[in-house]
């Protein structure tokens, strides 16, 4: 069972990686610049986070576990002139009580660093449009729960469009073991 799940995850990761570089250059445009509080979803993953996808157009993050379960939340990505860079990242560092050394010692609770140049996932204000200095701001409760489910090395894909893992097959790829079969 583990082997089949792992192969499916690897296949999905390869597909998502290919899609991450595709798409248009459009970023979400503010619909309403008045601040509003985004709902904070309940995290219901059955295991650790194995992949997260940030959609800049939708201003949304989806975090997946090995079984394919996903939990989603609204985000606020980088504003004009501070755009969140598209790419495939890994969590490099985690700090529950981080403060920015670039932006006036700003609080960055539940920070999960994606680059050494200042891009991270962290709890913060969600005005409903891109408003950060390049980071991906998350709802506070969501950031806290995801902080405990993700680990150093967890893959984070930042894409212009919304993408999601999907099953693929090819004769040269490994086949998942039948249910109940031993690996």
N, CA and C atoms as a LAMMPS dump frame, in Angstrom:
ITEM: TIMESTEP
0
ITEM: NUMBER OF ATOMS
549
ITEM: BOX BOUNDS ff ff ff
-5.0000000000000000e+02 5.0000000000000000e+02
-5.0000000000000000e+02 5.0000000000000000e+02
-5.0000000000000000e+02 5.0000000000000000e+02
ITEM: ATOMS id mol type element x y z
1 1 1 N 0.827 -1.201 0
2 1 2 C 0 0 0
3 1 3 C 0.861 1.25 0
4 2 1 N 1.923 1.287 0.834
5 2 2 C 2.782 2.465 0.906
6 2 3 C 3.438 2.725 -0.44
7 3 1 N 3.925 1.667 -1.085
8 3 2 C 4.604 1.818 -2.368
9 3 3 C 3.664 2.452 -3.403
10 4 1 N 2.451 1.975 -3.494
11 4 2 C 1.48 2.529 -4.434
12 4 3 C 1.163 3.973 -4.134
13 5 1 N 0.991 4.302 -2.858
14 5 2 C 0.702 5.681 -2.463
15 5 3 C 1.877 6.581 -2.822
16 6 1 N 3.097 6.118 -2.55
17 6 2 C 4.281 6.903 -2.845
18 6 3 C 4.408 7.155 -4.345
19 7 1 N 4.182 6.123 -5.144
20 7 2 C 4.262 6.283 -6.594
21 7 3 C 3.224 7.294 -7.07
22 8 1 N 2.012 7.206 -6.561
23 8 2 C 0.968 8.152 -6.941
24 8 3 C 1.367 9.571 -6.564
25 9 1 N 1.962 9.751 -5.401
26 9 2 C 2.403 11.08 -4.961
27 9 3 C 3.498 11.584 -5.885
28 10 1 N 4.453 10.742 -6.218
29 10 2 C 5.54 11.158 -7.105
30 10 3 C 4.982 11.52 -8.476
31 11 1 N 4.077 10.708 -8.999
32 11 2 C 3.481 11 -10.29
33 11 3 C 2.725 12.325 -10.245
34 12 1 N 1.968 12.53 -9.192
35 12 2 C 1.207 13.771 -9.052
36 12 3 C 2.158 14.958 -8.947
37 13 1 N 3.246 14.802 -8.196
38 13 2 C 4.202 15.888 -8.034
39 13 3 C 4.808 16.263 -9.379
40 14 1 N 5.163 15.27 -10.199
41 14 2 C 5.742 15.549 -11.507
42 14 3 C 4.757 16.309 -12.394
43 15 1 N 3.501 15.908 -12.366
44 15 2 C 2.484 16.588 -13.162
45 15 3 C 2.288 18.021 -12.672
46 16 1 N 2.182 18.194 -11.362
47 16 2 C 1.976 19.523 -10.791
48 16 3 C 3.181 20.405 -11.077
49 17 1 N 4.387 19.848 -11.017
50 17 2 C 5.593 20.618 -11.296
51 17 3 C 5.583 21.125 -12.73
52 18 1 N 5.144 20.293 -13.662
53 18 2 C 5.067 20.712 -15.056
54 18 3 C 4.046 21.823 -15.231
55 19 1 N 2.921 21.723 -14.538
56 19 2 C 1.865 22.721 -14.666
57 19 3 C 2.21 24.033 -13.973
58 20 1 N 3.075 23.984 -12.979
59 20 2 C 3.399 25.178 -12.199
60 20 3 C 4.061 26.25 -13.049
61 21 1 N 4.793 25.837 -14.058
62 21 2 C 5.466 26.818 -14.889
63 21 3 C 4.611 27.281 -16.049
64 22 1 N 3.452 26.637 -16.268
65 22 2 C 2.547 27.033 -17.342
66 22 3 C 1.588 28.099 -16.842
67 23 1 N 0.79 28.647 -17.737
68 23 2 C -0.249 29.607 -17.331
69 23 3 C 0.073 31.007 -17.799
70 24 1 N -0.79 31.89 -17.42
71 24 2 C -0.627 33.281 -17.823
72 24 3 C 0.09 34.048 -16.739
73 25 1 N 0.376 35.282 -17.015
74 25 2 C 1.072 36.105 -16.031
75 25 3 C 0.109 36.879 -15.155
76 26 1 N -1.169 36.579 -15.248
77 26 2 C -2.16 37.325 -14.474
78 26 3 C -2.084 36.983 -13.004
79 27 1 N -2.265 37.98 -12.188
80 27 2 C -2.327 37.807 -10.741
81 27 3 C -3.679 38.332 -10.303
82 28 1 N -4.173 37.84 -9.201
83 28 2 C -5.497 38.244 -8.736
84 28 3 C -5.585 39.756 -8.611
85 29 1 N -6.608 40.295 -9.145
86 29 2 C -6.867 41.725 -9.033
87 29 3 C -7.801 41.968 -7.851
88 30 1 N -7.563 43.01 -7.115
89 30 2 C -8.438 43.301 -5.992
90 30 3 C -9.863 43.569 -6.476
91 31 1 N -10.813 42.909 -5.871
92 31 2 C -12.222 43.172 -6.18
93 31 3 C -12.739 44.285 -5.297
94 32 1 N -12.327 44.212 -4.065
95 32 2 C -12.812 45.171 -3.097
96 32 3 C -11.671 45.429 -2.132
97 33 1 N -11.192 46.632 -2.081
98 33 2 C -10.028 46.917 -1.257
99 33 3 C -10.358 47.121 0.217
100 34 1 N -11.603 46.939 0.6
101 34 2 C -11.926 47.041 2.009
102 34 3 C -11.554 45.735 2.689
103 35 1 N -11.006 45.828 3.856
104 35 2 C -10.564 44.635 4.583
105 35 3 C -11.755 43.769 4.987
106 36 1 N -11.567 42.463 4.887
107 36 2 C -12.593 41.527 5.342
108 36 3 C -11.897 40.309 5.914
109 37 1 N -12.516 39.725 6.876
110 37 2 C -11.929 38.563 7.54
111 37 3 C -12.327 37.297 6.784
112 38 1 N -11.325 36.529 6.363
113 38 2 C -11.579 35.277 5.649
114 38 3 C -11.903 34.179 6.654
115 39 1 N -12.808 33.273 6.304
116 39 2 C -13.099 32.166 7.208
117 39 3 C -11.876 31.275 7.363
118 40 1 N -11.724 30.711 8.535
119 40 2 C -10.589 29.84 8.812
120 40 3 C -11.07 28.394 8.827
121 41 1 N -10.709 27.62 7.79
122 41 2 C -11.208 26.248 7.67
123 41 3 C -10.607 25.317 8.71
124 42 1 N -11.317 24.248 8.971
125 42 2 C -10.845 23.213 9.886
126 42 3 C -9.913 22.281 9.13
127 43 1 N -8.738 22.024 9.687
128 43 2 C -7.766 21.136 9.066
129 43 3 C -8.14 19.691 9.383
130 44 1 N -8.31 18.88 8.333
131 44 2 C -8.717 17.491 8.535
132 44 3 C -7.846 16.532 7.72
133 45 1 N -6.563 16.775 7.649
134 45 2 C -5.678 15.836 6.967
135 45 3 C -5.527 14.58 7.815
136 46 1 N -5.319 13.44 7.145
137 46 2 C -5.177 12.176 7.873
138 46 3 C -3.728 11.866 8.205
139 47 1 N -2.829 12.689 7.777
140 47 2 C -1.408 12.49 8.051
141 47 3 C -0.663 13.774 7.782
142 48 1 N 0.665 13.695 7.744
143 48 2 C 1.451 14.906 7.508
144 48 3 C 1.206 15.483 6.12
145 49 1 N 1.447 16.756 5.992
146 49 2 C 1.331 17.428 4.698
147 49 3 C 2.475 16.957 3.809
148 50 1 N 2.164 16.628 2.544
149 50 2 C 3.21 16.206 1.61
150 50 3 C 3.394 17.205 0.471
151 51 1 N 2.421 18.084 0.266
152 51 2 C 2.479 19.035 -0.835
153 51 3 C 1.485 20.157 -0.562
154 52 1 N 1.893 21.381 -0.905
155 52 2 C 0.973 22.513 -0.839
156 52 3 C 1.044 23.259 -2.164
157 53 1 N -0.102 23.742 -2.617
158 53 2 C -0.181 24.508 -3.861
159 53 3 C -0.821 25.853 -3.549
160 54 1 N -0.122 26.928 -3.906
161 54 2 C -0.642 28.28 -3.749
162 54 3 C -1.046 28.781 -5.129
163 55 1 N -2.309 29.166 -5.285
164 55 2 C -2.803 29.746 -6.53
165 55 3 C -2.845 31.264 -6.364
166 56 1 N -1.988 31.957 -7.111
167 56 2 C -1.959 33.414 -7.016
168 56 3 C -3.233 34.038 -7.569
169 57 1 N -3.752 33.494 -8.654
170 57 2 C -4.978 34.052 -9.245
171 57 3 C -6.153 33.935 -8.27
172 58 1 N -6.292 32.76 -7.632
173 58 2 C -7.417 32.527 -6.722
174 58 3 C -7.155 33.007 -5.302
175 59 1 N -5.902 33.385 -5.001
176 59 2 C -5.529 33.771 -3.637
177 59 3 C -5.98 32.667 -2.673
178 60 1 N -5.5 31.45 -2.941
179 60 2 C -5.901 30.277 -2.173
180 60 3 C -4.721 29.312 -2.06
181 61 1 N -4.657 28.604 -0.938
182 61 2 C -3.681 27.541 -0.734
183 61 3 C -4.429 26.236 -0.52
184 62 1 N -3.883 25.16 -1.073
185 62 2 C -4.412 23.814 -0.867
186 62 3 C -3.255 22.963 -0.353
187 63 1 N -3.449 22.336 0.788
188 63 2 C -2.427 21.474 1.375
189 63 3 C -2.937 20.049 1.306
190 64 1 N -2.101 19.146 0.777
191 64 2 C -2.482 17.755 0.543
192 64 3 C -1.703 16.809 1.447
193 65 1 N -2.361 15.712 1.865
194 65 2 C -1.662 14.641 2.565
195 65 3 C -1.431 13.493 1.587
196 66 1 N -0.79 12.408 2.037
197 66 2 C -0.453 11.289 1.154
198 66 3 C -1.68 10.582 0.606
199 67 1 N -2.815 10.676 1.281
200 67 2 C -4.036 10.028 0.814
201 67 3 C -4.785 10.894 -0.201
202 68 1 N -4.29 12.089 -0.475
203 68 2 C -4.943 12.975 -1.434
204 68 3 C -5.952 13.916 -0.814
205 69 1 N -6.119 13.872 0.505
206 69 2 C -7.024 14.802 1.175
207 69 3 C -6.424 16.205 1.103
208 70 1 N -7.276 17.189 0.973
209 70 2 C -6.794 18.564 0.878
210 70 3 C -7.563 19.462 1.829
211 71 1 N -6.862 20.416 2.389
212 71 2 C -7.495 21.479 3.167
213 71 3 C -7.099 22.791 2.506
214 72 1 N -8.053 23.687 2.395
215 72 2 C -7.836 24.917 1.652
216 72 3 C -8.111 26.137 2.525
217 73 1 N -7.496 27.229 2.14
218 73 2 C -7.733 28.492 2.84
219 73 3 C -7.418 29.642 1.9
220 74 1 N -8.006 30.78 2.176
221 74 2 C -7.685 32.004 1.463
222 74 3 C -6.303 32.47 1.898
223 75 1 N -5.618 33.198 1.02
224 75 2 C -4.307 33.75 1.339
225 75 3 C -4.252 35.193 0.854
226 76 1 N -3.186 35.874 1.205
227 76 2 C -2.855 37.165 0.61
228 76 3 C -1.392 37.072 0.201
229 77 1 N -1.157 37.14 -1.103
230 77 2 C 0.201 37.035 -1.636
231 77 3 C 0.781 38.438 -1.835
232 78 1 N 1.901 38.514 -2.558
233 78 2 C 2.612 39.77 -2.746
234 78 3 C 1.886 40.792 -3.601
235 79 1 N 1.925 42.032 -3.153
236 79 2 C 1.313 43.149 -3.868
237 79 3 C 2.186 43.563 -5.056
238 80 1 N 1.687 44.464 -5.882
239 80 2 C 2.444 44.985 -7.015
240 80 3 C 3.801 45.487 -6.54
241 81 1 N 4.821 45.168 -7.285
242 81 2 C 6.233 45.474 -6.999
243 81 3 C 6.834 44.58 -5.915
244 82 1 N 6.057 43.71 -5.303
245 82 2 C 6.543 42.735 -4.313
246 82 3 C 5.915 41.366 -4.591
247 83 1 N 5.684 41.041 -5.866
248 83 2 C 4.957 39.829 -6.221
249 83 3 C 5.605 38.58 -5.63
250 84 1 N 4.765 37.65 -5.215
251 84 2 C 5.236 36.35 -4.745
252 84 3 C 5.746 35.594 -5.966
253 85 1 N 7.012 35.133 -5.945
254 85 2 C 7.555 34.469 -7.127
255 85 3 C 6.968 33.075 -7.35
256 86 1 N 6.637 32.782 -8.605
257 86 2 C 6.134 31.474 -8.994
258 86 3 C 7.304 30.492 -8.965
259 87 1 N 7.046 29.264 -8.507
260 87 2 C 8.097 28.258 -8.511
261 87 3 C 7.772 27.087 -7.614
262 88 1 N 8.708 26.178 -7.54
263 88 2 C 8.593 25 -6.687
264 88 3 C 9.612 25.159 -5.576
265 89 1 N 9.131 25.133 -4.343
266 89 2 C 9.969 25.382 -3.179
267 89 3 C 9.866 24.224 -2.188
268 90 1 N 10.762 24.227 -1.226
269 90 2 C 10.693 23.322 -0.08
270 90 3 C 10.763 24.183 1.164
271 91 1 N 10.119 23.746 2.213
272 91 2 C 10.227 24.472 3.476
273 91 3 C 11.663 24.324 3.969
274 92 1 N 12.326 25.467 4.16
275 92 2 C 13.728 25.493 4.557
276 92 3 C 13.916 25.665 6.056
277 93 1 N 12.971 26.351 6.691
278 93 2 C 13.102 26.691 8.102
279 93 3 C 11.719 26.949 8.661
280 94 1 N 11.549 26.662 9.94
281 94 2 C 10.272 26.92 10.612
282 94 3 C 10.556 27.673 11.908
283 95 1 N 9.69 28.638 12.213
284 95 2 C 9.837 29.389 13.453
285 95 3 C 8.457 29.867 13.886
286 96 1 N 8.001 29.371 15.008
287 96 2 C 6.668 29.697 15.512
288 96 3 C 6.509 31.192 15.816
289 97 1 N 7.556 31.836 16.308
290 97 2 C 7.48 33.233 16.736
291 97 3 C 8.483 34.105 15.981
292 98 1 N 8.434 34.105 14.668
293 98 2 C 9.408 34.835 13.853
294 98 3 C 9.03 36.307 13.713
295 99 1 N 10.054 37.157 13.602
296 99 2 C 9.882 38.58 13.316
297 99 3 C 10.739 38.928 12.105
298 100 1 N 10.202 39.723 11.208
299 100 2 C 10.909 40.084 9.982
300 100 3 C 12.147 40.912 10.278
301 101 1 N 13.243 40.574 9.592
302 101 2 C 14.426 41.425 9.705
303 101 3 C 14.496 42.386 8.515
304 102 1 N 13.489 42.33 7.622
305 102 2 C 13.423 43.232 6.471
306 102 3 C 12.378 44.334 6.628
307 103 1 N 11.284 44.054 7.307
308 103 2 C 10.139 44.975 7.346
309 103 3 C 9.749 45.337 8.777
310 104 1 N 10.519 46.227 9.362
311 104 2 C 10.206 46.831 10.663
312 104 3 C 9.87 45.832 11.753
313 105 1 N 10.579 44.716 11.792
314 105 2 C 10.394 43.732 12.858
315 105 3 C 8.954 43.212 12.917
316 106 1 N 8.286 43.154 11.747
317 106 2 C 6.883 42.72 11.671
318 106 3 C 6.737 41.276 12.16
319 107 1 N 5.652 41.023 12.88
320 107 2 C 5.361 39.67 13.348
321 107 3 C 5.043 38.769 12.166
322 108 1 N 5.572 37.542 12.202
323 108 2 C 5.305 36.525 11.186
324 108 3 C 5.044 35.199 11.893
325 109 1 N 3.906 35.095 12.615
326 109 2 C 3.648 33.879 13.391
327 109 3 C 3.581 32.643 12.498
328 110 1 N 4.092 31.543 13.016
329 110 2 C 4.068 30.242 12.331
330 110 3 C 4.727 30.329 10.953
331 111 1 N 5.891 31.001 10.914
332 111 2 C 6.628 31.213 9.682
333 111 3 C 7.245 29.898 9.203
334 112 1 N 7.051 29.63 7.9
335 112 2 C 7.7 28.508 7.234
336 112 3 C 8.41 29.085 6.004
337 113 1 N 9.731 29.166 6.092
338 113 2 C 10.541 29.849 5.082
339 113 3 C 10.624 29.038 3.788
340 114 1 N 10.41 29.739 2.645
341 114 2 C 10.52 29.118 1.325
342 114 3 C 11.803 29.52 0.612
343 115 1 N 12.301 30.73 0.882
344 115 2 C 13.565 31.188 0.282
345 115 3 C 14.386 31.877 1.366
346 116 1 N 15.692 31.949 1.135
347 116 2 C 16.558 32.653 2.088
348 116 3 C 16.515 34.158 1.833
349 117 1 N 15.814 34.58 0.768
350 117 2 C 15.728 36.005 0.463
351 117 3 C 14.439 36.648 0.957
352 118 1 N 13.657 35.946 1.78
353 118 2 C 12.532 36.599 2.436
354 118 3 C 11.137 36.144 2.065
355 119 1 N 10.965 35.048 1.363
356 119 2 C 9.627 34.561 1.021
357 119 3 C 9.269 33.425 1.971
358 120 1 N 8.056 33.503 2.558
359 120 2 C 7.636 32.496 3.536
360 120 3 C 6.117 32.379 3.562
361 121 1 N 5.638 31.299 4.152
362 121 2 C 4.232 31.155 4.531
363 121 3 C 4.164 31.602 5.985
364 122 1 N 3.154 32.371 6.361
365 122 2 C 2.991 32.738 7.768
366 122 3 C 1.597 33.322 7.995
367 123 1 N 1.187 33.375 9.238
368 123 2 C -0.1 33.978 9.596
369 123 3 C -0.014 35.487 9.391
370 124 1 N -1.13 36.063 8.947
371 124 2 C -1.136 37.506 8.741
372 124 3 C -2.491 37.998 8.277
373 125 1 N -2.571 39.299 8.045
374 125 2 C -3.812 39.946 7.624
375 125 3 C -4.202 39.49 6.226
376 126 1 N -5.503 39.244 6.033
377 126 2 C -6.041 38.814 4.735
378 126 3 C -7.081 39.828 4.264
379 127 1 N -6.646 40.862 3.554
380 127 2 C -7.6 41.89 3.126
381 127 3 C -8.472 41.476 1.939
382 128 1 N -8.188 40.334 1.309
383 128 2 C -8.994 39.892 0.167
384 128 3 C -8.331 40.156 -1.178
385 129 1 N -7.098 40.593 -1.168
386 129 2 C -6.34 40.867 -2.381
387 129 3 C -4.848 40.763 -2.044
388 130 1 N -3.96 40.691 -3.062
389 130 2 C -2.523 40.625 -2.79
390 130 3 C -2.058 41.873 -2.039
391 131 1 N -1.429 41.695 -0.88
392 131 2 C -1.064 42.851 -0.063
393 131 3 C 0.25 42.682 0.701
394 132 1 N 0.921 41.55 0.558
395 132 2 C 2.142 41.33 1.332
396 132 3 C 3.367 41.859 0.591
397 133 1 N 4.531 41.703 1.203
398 133 2 C 5.8 42.07 0.575
399 133 3 C 6.419 40.859 -0.123
400 134 1 N 5.6 39.892 -0.525
401 134 2 C 6.083 38.716 -1.244
402 134 3 C 5.763 37.411 -0.552
403 135 1 N 5.516 37.457 0.743
404 135 2 C 5.157 36.25 1.484
405 135 3 C 3.727 35.821 1.142
406 136 1 N 3.383 34.634 1.592
407 136 2 C 2.01 34.148 1.47
408 136 3 C 1.421 34.176 2.876
409 137 1 N 0.503 35.111 3.103
410 137 2 C -0.156 35.227 4.409
411 137 3 C -1.305 34.228 4.478
412 138 1 N -1.441 33.584 5.641
413 138 2 C -2.466 32.574 5.888
414 138 3 C -3.352 33.005 7.049
415 139 1 N -4.591 32.488 7.117
416 139 2 C -5.397 32.723 8.319
417 139 3 C -4.654 32.176 9.544
418 140 1 N -4.766 32.847 10.67
419 140 2 C -3.991 32.508 11.858
420 140 3 C -4.17 31.042 12.29
421 141 1 N -5.405 30.595 12.488
422 141 2 C -5.633 29.22 12.947
423 141 3 C -5.148 28.197 11.925
424 142 1 N -5.325 28.487 10.655
425 142 2 C -4.868 27.6 9.59
426 142 3 C -3.339 27.502 9.619
427 143 1 N -2.667 28.656 9.727
428 143 2 C -1.204 28.683 9.777
429 143 3 C -0.683 27.875 10.962
430 144 1 N -1.355 28.005 12.098
431 144 2 C -0.94 27.277 13.301
432 144 3 C -1.049 25.769 13.088
433 145 1 N -2.16 25.32 12.524
434 145 2 C -2.374 23.884 12.333
435 145 3 C -1.468 23.316 11.244
436 146 1 N -1.317 24.032 10.144
437 146 2 C -0.444 23.569 9.06
438 146 3 C 1.013 23.542 9.527
439 147 1 N 1.391 24.465 10.394
440 147 2 C 2.749 24.507 10.937
441 147 3 C 3.094 23.168 11.582
442 148 1 N 2.13 22.576 12.264
443 148 2 C 2.366 21.291 12.915
444 148 3 C 2.316 20.104 11.969
445 149 1 N 1.696 20.262 10.802
446 149 2 C 1.568 19.146 9.859
447 149 3 C 2.663 19.123 8.79
448 150 1 N 3.259 20.263 8.491
449 150 2 C 4.324 20.33 7.49
450 150 3 C 5.666 20.211 8.202
451 151 1 N 6.657 19.766 7.458
452 151 2 C 7.992 19.638 8.034
453 151 3 C 9.02 20.228 7.08
454 152 1 N 10.228 20.373 7.541
455 152 2 C 11.311 20.84 6.678
456 152 3 C 11.361 19.908 5.471
457 153 1 N 11.397 20.481 4.287
458 153 2 C 11.448 19.693 3.061
459 153 3 C 10.11 19.518 2.37
460 154 1 N 8.994 19.802 3.047
461 154 2 C 7.685 19.697 2.403
462 154 3 C 7.669 20.61 1.178
463 155 1 N 7.178 20.1 0.052
464 155 2 C 7.134 20.853 -1.202
465 155 3 C 5.981 21.858 -1.201
466 156 1 N 6.289 23.072 -1.656
467 156 2 C 5.307 24.132 -1.801
468 156 3 C 5.399 24.625 -3.243
469 157 1 N 4.297 24.556 -3.965
470 157 2 C 4.268 25.023 -5.343
471 157 3 C 3.475 26.323 -5.383
472 158 1 N 4.092 27.36 -5.904
473 158 2 C 3.414 28.64 -6.096
474 158 3 C 3.184 28.774 -7.599
475 159 1 N 1.912 28.812 -8.001
476 159 2 C 1.546 28.858 -9.417
477 159 3 C 0.596 30.022 -9.679
478 160 1 N 0.605 30.488 -10.905
479 160 2 C -0.321 31.574 -11.26
480 160 3 C -1.759 31.083 -11.249
481 161 1 N -1.982 29.907 -11.81
482 161 2 C -3.317 29.317 -11.894
483 161 3 C -3.484 28.272 -10.793
484 162 1 N -4.718 27.921 -10.509
485 162 2 C -4.989 26.849 -9.57
486 162 3 C -4.674 25.513 -10.244
487 163 1 N -3.889 24.684 -9.6
488 163 2 C -3.567 23.359 -10.098
489 163 3 C -3.774 22.374 -8.974
490 164 1 N -3.944 21.121 -9.324
491 164 2 C -4.149 20.085 -8.307
492 164 3 C -3.543 18.791 -8.804
493 165 1 N -3.066 17.952 -7.9
494 165 2 C -2.553 16.645 -8.307
495 165 3 C -3.664 15.834 -8.97
496 166 1 N -3.285 15.018 -9.935
497 166 2 C -4.25 14.128 -10.565
498 166 3 C -3.542 12.819 -10.888
499 167 1 N -4.336 11.766 -10.984
500 167 2 C -3.762 10.464 -11.275
501 167 3 C -3.336 10.406 -12.731
502 168 1 N -2.189 9.78 -12.965
503 168 2 C -1.707 9.541 -14.311
504 168 3 C -1.247 8.098 -14.396
505 169 1 N -1.173 7.593 -15.596
506 169 2 C -0.652 6.238 -15.765
507 169 3 C 0.174 6.179 -17.036
508 170 1 N 1.116 5.282 -17.042
509 170 2 C 1.979 5.043 -18.186
510 170 3 C 2.561 3.648 -18.007
511 171 1 N 2.701 2.899 -19.088
512 171 2 C 3.195 1.519 -18.964
513 171 3 C 4.555 1.401 -18.278
514 172 1 N 5.382 2.442 -18.323
515 172 2 C 6.709 2.367 -17.72
516 172 3 C 6.748 2.808 -16.256
517 173 1 N 5.636 3.325 -15.75
518 173 2 C 5.577 3.726 -14.346
519 173 3 C 5.224 2.531 -13.472
520 174 1 N 5.644 2.575 -12.208
521 174 2 C 5.268 1.532 -11.266
522 174 3 C 3.766 1.475 -11.118
523 175 1 N 3.238 0.323 -10.83
524 175 2 C 1.806 0.127 -10.601
525 175 3 C 1.587 -0.035 -9.108
526 176 1 N 0.543 0.585 -8.552
527 176 2 C 0.226 0.385 -7.128
528 176 3 C -0.089 -1.099 -6.877
529 177 1 N 0.351 -1.588 -5.735
530 177 2 C 0.06 -2.968 -5.35
531 177 3 C -1.424 -3.109 -5.086
532 178 1 N -1.972 -4.275 -5.416
533 178 2 C -3.397 -4.54 -5.165
534 178 3 C -3.663 -4.489 -3.674
535 179 1 N -4.87 -4.097 -3.311
536 179 2 C -5.255 -3.983 -1.913
537 179 3 C -5.047 -5.32 -1.215
538 180 1 N -4.355 -5.32 -0.098
539 180 2 C -4.111 -6.534 0.682
540 180 3 C -2.861 -7.273 0.251
541 181 1 N -2.247 -6.898 -0.861
542 181 2 C -1.036 -7.571 -1.322
543 181 3 C 0.157 -7.049 -0.551
544 182 1 N 1.14 -7.889 -0.381
545 182 2 C 2.339 -7.508 0.332
546 182 3 C 3.376 -6.986 -0.654
547 183 1 N 4.104 -5.973 -0.241
548 183 2 C 5.135 -5.392 -1.116
549 183 3 C 6.443 -6.1 -0.937
